[in-house]
Amino acid sequence: MEITRFPALRSCTTLILTGMLAFTACNQTKPDTQETQNTVAEPKLEPLTSESVVGVLQQYGKNNPDSIAVISTRLGDIKVRLYKDTPLHRANFVRLAKAGFYNQGEFYRVVKGFAIQGGDSDEREMKQGAYKIPQEITPEHIHKKGALAMARYGDERNPEKESSSHNFYIVQGQPRTEAELRAFEAQHHIKYTPEQIEIYKTIGGEPGLDTEYTVFGEVIDGLDVVDSIANVEVDPSNWPKELVKHTIKVTNK
């Protein structure tokens, strides 16, 4: 499928979801007073760099074992479980949430039948630094409906498939036939388990993104909210005509 390139947020750079469409990222947000601390809180968000990101996230992950996040929107709450076998992505998501970074964001790209993307806003004020997260792609975590993953730049400028520092998306997708899944297996040189095939055939998802982006969590409650967000009216750039702002809290429970 042809890759579509188009702007979504003003003054943004483009992040590509390979073979499907473009997603975008900005470094601007609006202030919010809501706190999201549990365990060890981040009093301020110290910007990370490519040199410091791994060490900081490894240590932060040890001190903050949170594995549940609640994404609250005007359409309801989405509860997600963060995978422990993608430790850098889990730690990064928890760190940004506890600092209040995600409370300055919104679901700014909505593509019905594909995915909803959040984490940014034109009004953002808090800065996270210019860094990317080393990919933690694993065949166990597929892009089933409800998968939580990080966007990234395309292969030409990002051959290591490193993730965005903050732009995430939740898959909506659609059911797939076994023939389609076999074609994706050949295309991506992977082999789905019988359980994964059944998930894609019944629940649905976006197998075309497998092996390309790091999936680091999944929705455990609120798939109906994902569907509601995916159904909002959007403009020609897939920007919701009525903002879908979000706040995120993390916890161990």
Secondary structure, DSSP 8 states (H G I E B T S, - for coil): --------STT-EEEEETTTEEEEE-S-----------SS--SS-----TTTHHHHHHHHHHH----EEEEEETTEEEEEEE-TTSHHHHHHHHHHHHTTGGGGEE--EEETTTEEEESB-TT------S--B-----TTS--BTTEEEE----TTT-TT--B-SS-EEEE--B---HHHHHHHHHHHT----HHHHHHHHHT-B-GGGTTTS-EEEEEEE-HHHHHHHHTS-B-TTS-BSS--EEEEEEE--
